[in-house]
Amino acid sequence: MEHHRLVLPEHMNQFGFLFGGHLLKWVDEIAWMAATLDYQNCHFVTVGMKEVSFRQGVSEGAILRFETTRVYEGETSVQYSVRVITEGEAIFATEVAFVRVDDEGRKQSLPKR
């Protein structure tokens, strides 16, 4: 799955670069959307990110491309790789893990594919 975001003034930190919290939020949301599209009618919660390491600052007006790929499927969990690219250069990459839950928040098995 591919998705894009525009970096706006409200996304900037006190030094004029993209605030890392916004990037992490987008990564989580976009990976969650990929899981939800891959497993229709399932509810997922985020259980973790593999690594958080920002490789360079991002300026206002940058267009970020998010590339999301499923890399693992377990009994109740699924994991997606997310790469963030701007101007042809990868600036961030991580893996986001989700677990399927029912309405009470209890783990559920993923549907058989």
Protein Blocks (a to p, Z undefined) as FASTA:
>chain_A
ZZdddddfklpcfkopacfklmmmmmmmmmmmmmmmmmghiacddfbdfbdcdfbdcdeh
iacddddddfbdcfkbccddddddeehiafbdcddddddddfkopacddddZZ
